Amino acid sequence: MARTALYAAAGLLLGLIIHLIVILTLPALADNTVYERISALDAVNKIALLPAPKPGEANPLKLDPDMAYAVCRLDLSSGPGEVTGTLPVAFWSVAVYDRAGTVLYSTTNRDGIGQALDLGIFDAAQTRLLAEQKIDIAPGLLIVETRTDDVFVIVRLAPPHPSMRDRYEAQLQRLACRNIAI
């Protein structure tokens, strides 16, 4: 009887270990991630508008059809990144993601930023240079530090009326997304 209980406990423990390993490694093995979909947009150091999802069509990025979206991928190995521009008075948000799709930083216009978006994205070494005042940046730049050199930024705008969507998308298109020269 004790031997049977021991075998059952060992089987349960082994099953638990196998399930944990599988569950924890599946995201790393996935090849159809948000990052891969963003990479396909050719948005390295430039703004790319994401098309609005149409009713009845697939929405793989799970976008809100009432929002206008822009994405920009930055490679910080060639210098710190910056996303700058002026956005409308209506609600907007910006988020910085790493390769795994983890949000590194997020803010909205309701945080007291106003209409101006001046976001600087630095890795740890670049932040150290910034602290030593070896990098010249614009005053008022909001500094975000990342653990990785490959990030993407998503800016969302909420047009108050569908007829204003084109104007809001044009405003998104005018955002600058680039590396800062060191």
Backbone bond lengths (Angstrom), bond angles and torsions (degrees), N, CA, C in turn:
res aa  C-N    CA-C-N  psi(-1)  N-CA   C-N-CA  omega(-1)  CA-C   N-CA-C  phi
1 M - - - 1.449 - - 1.524 111.62 -
2 A 1.326 116.49 -44.61 1.467 120.11 -179.78 1.523 110.52 -65.99
3 R 1.330 114.91 -35.96 1.470 119.00 179.45 1.528 110.38 -66.18
4 T 1.305 118.41 -39.57 1.463 122.59 178.66 1.529 110.26 -64.40
5 A 1.322 116.92 -43.08 1.464 120.95 177.90 1.524 110.69 -63.61
6 L 1.335 116.57 -38.80 1.464 120.53 178.01 1.526 110.78 -64.57
7 Y 1.345 117.37 -43.18 1.464 120.87 177.68 1.534 110.99 -63.52
8 A 1.323 116.76 -40.74 1.468 120.46 179.02 1.529 110.68 -64.59
9 A 1.325 116.91 -43.71 1.468 120.35 178.91 1.527 110.83 -64.36
10 A 1.336 117.05 -41.43 1.467 120.66 178.54 1.527 110.33 -64.70
11 G 1.334 117.43 -39.90 1.463 121.16 177.90 1.517 112.01 -64.22
12 L 1.328 116.52 -42.22 1.464 120.47 177.29 1.523 111.27 -64.37
13 L 1.314 116.98 -42.63 1.466 120.88 179.06 1.528 110.80 -63.81
14 L 1.331 116.78 -43.78 1.463 120.50 178.50 1.531 110.56 -63.98
15 G 1.323 117.26 -42.20 1.465 120.81 177.40 1.517 111.79 -61.90
16 L 1.326 116.93 -40.96 1.460 121.46 177.82 1.525 111.03 -62.84
17 I 1.313 116.78 -44.28 1.468 120.98 179.81 1.524 110.60 -63.07
18 I 1.323 117.00 -45.26 1.470 120.64 -179.76 1.531 110.32 -62.57
19 H 1.326 117.60 -44.64 1.461 120.37 179.62 1.522 111.50 -63.44
20 L 1.310 117.91 -42.48 1.464 120.22 178.28 1.523 111.67 -61.85
21 I 1.317 116.98 -43.59 1.467 120.33 179.63 1.530 110.25 -62.03
22 V 1.313 117.04 -45.77 1.466 120.72 -179.25 1.528 110.69 -63.60
23 I 1.312 117.34 -46.58 1.465 120.91 -177.68 1.524 111.51 -64.79
24 L 1.323 117.46 -38.53 1.460 120.05 -177.96 1.527 113.32 -78.40
25 T 1.330 118.58 -23.60 1.468 119.85 -179.55 1.527 113.22 -93.86
26 L 1.318 118.99 -17.81 1.468 120.28 -178.47 1.527 113.69 -57.42
27 P 1.330 120.60 -45.67 1.471 118.18 179.08 1.528 113.37 -59.84
28 A 1.314 117.69 -34.64 1.463 120.22 179.49 1.525 111.53 -71.32
29 L 1.316 117.04 -26.10 1.462 120.89 -178.70 1.527 112.97 -88.86
30 A 1.311 117.73 -12.30 1.467 121.36 -178.30 1.523 110.17 -66.49
31 D 1.328 116.15 136.94 1.468 119.84 179.77 1.525 112.43 -110.77
32 N 1.312 117.74 -1.60 1.459 121.34 179.47 1.527 109.39 -115.35
33 T 1.323 115.39 56.68 1.459 120.99 -176.70 1.527 110.53 -88.12
34 V 1.311 115.87 169.38 1.466 120.75 176.23 1.523 109.67 -59.75
35 Y 1.327 117.03 -40.36 1.461 120.26 -179.90 1.533 110.90 -61.12
36 E 1.314 117.82 -41.76 1.468 120.89 178.64 1.531 110.57 -64.38
37 R 1.314 116.83 -38.56 1.468 119.96 178.41 1.525 111.16 -68.11
38 I 1.326 116.75 -38.97 1.469 120.83 177.51 1.527 109.70 -67.59
39 S 1.327 117.61 -39.42 1.468 121.32 179.64 1.524 111.56 -61.40
40 A 1.313 116.91 -31.96 1.465 120.89 -179.52 1.528 112.39 -70.58
41 L 1.322 117.88 -13.15 1.466 121.03 -177.67 1.520 113.73 -81.29
42 D 1.302 118.43 -6.57 1.466 122.70 -178.26 1.530 110.46 55.43
43 A 1.329 115.14 57.27 1.465 120.53 -177.58 1.523 111.28 -115.98
44 V 1.336 117.59 33.38 1.462 120.23 -179.99 1.524 108.58 -75.54
45 N 1.321 115.92 119.60 1.469 123.90 179.58 1.527 113.21 57.94
46 K 1.310 116.96 27.17 1.464 120.68 173.88 1.522 108.95 -154.22
47 I 1.294 114.65 157.61 1.464 121.44 -178.76 1.525 109.56 -82.61
48 A 1.318 115.92 134.60 1.462 121.98 173.14 1.524 107.57 -126.55
49 L 1.315 115.88 128.60 1.464 120.04 177.45 1.520 109.47 -79.48
50 L 1.315 115.72 139.03 1.460 120.42 174.88 1.521 107.64 -92.16
51 P 1.324 117.50 129.94 1.465 119.05 -178.63 1.529 110.83 -66.65
52 A 1.312 115.14 145.04 1.469 120.18 178.81 1.520 109.27 -68.18
53 P 1.323 117.26 135.97 1.470 118.91 177.73 1.526 110.63 -67.56
54 K 1.309 115.23 139.01 1.463 121.34 179.84 1.532 109.17 -93.76
55 P 1.322 117.28 145.43 1.470 119.54 178.05 1.527 110.90 -59.18
56 G 1.310 115.96 134.34 1.455 121.17 178.72 1.515 114.63 86.15
57 E 1.330 118.44 -10.01 1.463 121.27 178.71 1.523 110.01 -98.69
58 A 1.314 115.31 163.97 1.462 120.55 178.69 1.529 110.10 -64.66
59 N 1.314 115.63 144.33 1.459 122.02 179.31 1.532 107.42 -129.90
60 P 1.351 117.39 71.74 1.473 119.73 -172.32 1.525 114.32 -64.74
61 L 1.329 118.10 -26.46 1.463 120.03 179.46 1.529 111.94 -90.45
62 K 1.323 116.48 1.28 1.470 122.40 178.70 1.535 111.81 55.58
63 L 1.334 115.45 47.32 1.460 121.33 -179.44 1.523 110.73 -81.12
64 D 1.312 115.81 146.10 1.456 122.50 173.91 1.531 107.22 -77.71
65 P 1.326 119.31 121.68 1.470 120.24 -176.89 1.526 114.07 -65.41
66 D 1.321 118.00 -16.50 1.462 120.73 -179.94 1.523 112.90 -88.36
67 M 1.316 117.87 -4.64 1.466 121.83 -178.20 1.527 109.50 -106.18
68 A 1.324 115.68 153.55 1.470 122.16 172.26 1.528 106.52 -104.64
69 Y 1.327 116.86 133.23 1.460 122.13 -174.14 1.523 111.27 -121.49
70 A 1.321 115.24 143.03 1.463 122.11 170.91 1.518 107.21 -133.66
71 V 1.324 115.73 145.98 1.460 120.92 -179.76 1.515 109.15 -131.55
72 C 1.314 115.47 149.30 1.460 122.34 177.76 1.516 107.52 -145.12
73 R 1.325 116.36 132.10 1.466 121.30 176.30 1.510 108.59 -102.74
74 L 1.324 116.61 136.06 1.460 121.60 -179.59 1.517 110.05 -122.99
75 D 1.327 115.16 136.81 1.458 122.00 173.57 1.523 106.83 -107.58
76 L 1.315 116.43 104.93 1.460 120.99 -174.91 1.521 112.99 -78.10
77 S 1.328 118.16 -4.41 1.468 119.54 177.50 1.526 111.16 -68.82
78 S 1.329 117.29 -19.66 1.468 120.40 177.50 1.528 112.01 -102.04
79 G 1.317 117.54 15.73 1.461 122.17 176.77 1.510 111.37 128.95
80 P 1.329 116.64 162.96 1.463 119.67 178.28 1.525 110.83 -60.38
81 G 1.304 116.07 152.54 1.455 120.30 179.04 1.510 111.32 -103.50
82 E 1.330 114.58 157.25 1.460 118.87 174.69 1.516 109.25 -144.83
83 V 1.315 114.38 143.59 1.457 122.72 174.27 1.521 105.32 -123.89
84 T 1.330 116.03 118.08 1.463 120.16 -175.67 1.522 110.48 -134.99
85 G 1.298 114.63 155.59 1.455 120.54 176.22 1.514 110.83 156.86
86 T 1.315 114.27 178.97 1.459 121.20 178.17 1.517 108.04 -112.25
87 L 1.311 115.11 132.66 1.457 121.06 -178.82 1.523 109.48 -114.77
88 P 1.329 117.71 160.17 1.461 120.54 -178.19 1.534 112.47 -66.05
89 V 1.317 114.73 171.20 1.464 121.15 -178.77 1.531 111.26 -70.09
90 A 1.313 118.32 -26.00 1.464 121.61 -178.88 1.528 110.48 -64.07
91 F 1.323 115.46 170.97 1.464 120.53 -177.67 1.523 111.66 -58.61
92 W 1.320 115.69 136.12 1.459 122.38 171.04 1.518 108.76 -145.38
93 S 1.323 115.52 156.58 1.459 120.77 175.99 1.516 108.78 -142.24
94 V 1.315 115.23 155.88 1.456 121.88 177.40 1.524 107.36 -135.22
95 A 1.333 115.63 140.56 1.460 120.71 179.11 1.522 109.10 -139.50
96 V 1.321 115.74 142.16 1.459 123.00 177.12 1.526 107.01 -108.98
97 Y 1.338 116.10 129.08 1.462 122.27 -177.75 1.524 109.81 -120.43
98 D 1.333 116.08 152.17 1.459 119.78 171.72 1.528 108.87 -94.80
99 R 1.318 115.99 -176.95 1.459 122.24 -176.35 1.534 112.36 -60.08
100 A 1.328 116.79 -31.65 1.464 120.97 -179.26 1.528 112.52 -79.87
101 G 1.330 117.07 -4.57 1.455 120.68 -178.68 1.518 113.25 86.55
102 T 1.322 116.66 12.73 1.459 121.52 178.41 1.522 109.54 -82.08
103 V 1.310 116.61 133.71 1.464 120.86 178.57 1.523 108.66 -73.03
104 L 1.338 115.85 121.00 1.458 121.34 177.94 1.521 111.15 -92.01
105 Y 1.311 116.07 -32.08 1.464 121.23 -179.59 1.520 108.22 -159.28
106 S 1.306 116.05 145.47 1.454 120.83 177.65 1.520 108.90 -150.86
107 T 1.322 115.95 142.87 1.460 120.83 175.89 1.522 109.03 -153.68
108 T 1.317 115.25 167.55 1.458 121.54 177.27 1.522 109.27 -131.46
109 N 1.319 115.53 171.49 1.464 119.34 176.58 1.524 111.36 -68.75
110 R 1.298 117.85 -13.16 1.465 121.36 -179.53 1.524 112.15 -83.23
111 D 1.324 117.20 0.26 1.468 121.39 176.56 1.518 111.97 -87.60
112 G 1.312 117.42 13.51 1.459 120.96 177.98 1.513 113.85 89.19
113 I 1.323 116.96 10.25 1.463 121.11 -179.38 1.523 110.81 -77.96
114 G 1.321 116.90 -32.95 1.457 120.72 -177.84 1.515 111.12 85.48
115 Q 1.331 116.15 -142.45 1.461 121.12 -177.42 1.517 113.03 -92.72
116 A 1.311 118.01 -18.68 1.467 120.99 -175.64 1.522 110.42 -85.09
117 L 1.323 115.05 127.04 1.463 121.10 174.34 1.522 107.11 -106.75
118 D 1.313 117.25 111.99 1.467 123.82 176.93 1.516 106.98 -131.61
119 L 1.321 115.32 92.05 1.459 121.79 -173.98 1.518 109.32 -116.52
120 G 1.326 116.89 123.35 1.459 122.18 175.78 1.512 109.63 -109.48
121 I 1.328 117.03 132.95 1.461 121.74 -176.83 1.523 108.05 -118.73
122 F 1.326 116.04 121.91 1.462 122.89 -173.09 1.522 109.68 -128.37
123 D 1.340 116.58 144.97 1.461 119.04 169.27 1.530 108.15 -86.18
124 A 1.323 117.82 -179.94 1.470 120.98 -173.68 1.530 112.10 -61.96
125 A 1.336 117.50 -42.66 1.470 120.45 -179.09 1.530 110.79 -66.02
126 Q 1.321 116.69 -39.75 1.467 120.29 179.19 1.528 111.22 -69.07
127 T 1.322 117.25 -33.96 1.462 120.33 176.21 1.522 110.42 -65.55
128 R 1.324 116.12 -37.97 1.467 120.38 176.44 1.528 110.35 -62.60
129 L 1.336 117.18 -43.89 1.470 120.73 176.58 1.526 111.05 -62.92
130 L 1.316 116.05 -36.39 1.462 120.51 177.98 1.528 110.45 -64.91
131 A 1.326 116.70 -42.02 1.466 120.64 178.85 1.528 111.44 -65.10
132 E 1.331 116.06 -32.14 1.471 120.61 177.83 1.523 111.61 -84.01
133 Q 1.327 116.98 4.53 1.464 124.55 179.84 1.529 112.17 58.99
134 K 1.337 116.14 38.63 1.462 121.06 176.88 1.528 111.61 -99.21
135 I 1.315 116.32 -3.29 1.464 121.74 175.37 1.522 107.03 -119.90
136 D 1.318 115.85 129.10 1.463 120.92 179.42 1.523 108.33 -93.76
137 I 1.329 116.03 120.82 1.462 120.60 179.84 1.519 109.62 -124.55
138 A 1.318 114.67 162.19 1.468 120.57 178.39 1.527 109.62 -71.15
139 P 1.323 117.11 144.10 1.465 118.97 176.68 1.529 110.57 -64.39
140 G 1.313 116.29 143.65 1.455 121.09 179.14 1.513 114.46 85.56
141 L 1.338 117.75 3.69 1.460 120.80 179.65 1.526 109.08 -69.83
142 L 1.315 117.01 125.94 1.455 122.95 177.50 1.522 107.63 -79.79
143 I 1.325 117.78 119.10 1.462 122.03 -171.47 1.523 110.59 -97.74
144 V 1.330 115.45 128.71 1.455 123.02 176.75 1.521 107.28 -120.92
145 E 1.331 116.98 128.28 1.466 120.73 177.77 1.526 109.07 -102.66
146 T 1.338 115.82 135.08 1.461 121.02 179.51 1.520 109.93 -117.59
147 R 1.318 114.78 161.25 1.464 120.65 176.79 1.527 111.39 -92.98
148 T 1.306 116.69 -6.96 1.458 121.30 -174.74 1.523 110.18 -132.17
149 D 1.330 116.20 160.05 1.463 120.66 -179.46 1.524 113.02 -91.24
150 D 1.310 117.95 -13.09 1.457 121.47 -176.33 1.526 108.95 -111.32
151 V 1.326 116.57 106.15 1.467 121.41 -177.42 1.522 109.45 -131.54
152 F 1.317 115.63 162.48 1.456 119.44 170.26 1.520 109.26 -134.47
153 V 1.324 114.23 150.58 1.460 122.36 -175.76 1.525 107.96 -118.40
154 I 1.320 116.01 133.12 1.460 120.77 176.18 1.525 108.39 -118.80
155 V 1.328 115.23 127.84 1.465 121.85 176.89 1.526 106.99 -112.62
156 R 1.326 115.87 129.75 1.465 121.81 179.83 1.520 109.54 -117.67
157 L 1.313 115.44 136.50 1.469 121.78 174.75 1.522 108.71 -121.85
158 A 1.315 115.74 144.53 1.464 120.96 177.60 1.522 109.24 -113.07
159 P 1.335 117.59 94.18 1.465 119.02 177.00 1.529 109.74 -62.44
160 P 1.332 117.59 134.73 1.461 119.20 -179.12 1.528 113.29 -68.57
161 H 1.333 116.56 -18.74 1.461 120.84 -179.27 1.527 108.06 -146.82
162 P 1.342 118.80 142.66 1.471 120.38 -178.72 1.528 114.15 -56.31
163 S 1.324 117.90 -29.46 1.465 120.04 -179.09 1.532 111.87 -69.00
164 M 1.315 117.93 -16.17 1.468 121.68 -179.50 1.528 112.56 -92.65
165 R 1.313 117.40 -1.40 1.460 121.39 -175.04 1.530 112.44 -58.30
166 D 1.333 117.78 -44.83 1.469 120.56 -179.03 1.525 111.27 -60.69
167 R 1.314 116.55 -41.44 1.465 120.44 179.40 1.537 110.64 -65.76
168 Y 1.317 116.92 -38.83 1.468 120.64 178.93 1.529 110.79 -69.24
169 E 1.326 117.01 -38.65 1.465 119.50 177.25 1.522 110.88 -65.87
170 A 1.330 117.52 -36.04 1.469 120.44 175.81 1.527 110.26 -63.98
171 Q 1.314 116.78 -37.44 1.464 120.90 177.08 1.531 110.40 -65.10
172 L 1.315 117.01 -40.33 1.468 120.65 176.46 1.528 110.77 -63.37
173 Q 1.319 116.36 -40.24 1.463 121.08 -178.66 1.524 111.41 -63.28
174 R 1.314 118.20 -26.86 1.467 121.83 -179.30 1.531 113.46 -81.39
175 L 1.321 118.05 -6.36 1.466 119.63 176.82 1.522 109.77 -63.39
176 A 1.317 116.56 146.70 1.469 121.56 176.93 1.522 108.64 -101.58
177 C 1.308 115.63 132.78 1.459 122.30 178.48 1.518 106.42 -132.99
178 R 1.315 116.83 112.53 1.472 119.50 -173.47 1.521 109.90 -159.04
179 N 1.328 113.58 172.67 1.462 120.24 172.67 1.522 109.03 -90.55
180 I 1.325 116.08 143.47 1.460 122.05 176.33 1.522 107.45 -84.19
181 A 1.315 117.02 131.60 1.469 120.34 177.75 1.529 109.18 -71.13
182 I 1.313 114.93 133.17 1.477 119.91 178.70 1.512 109.20 -95.13
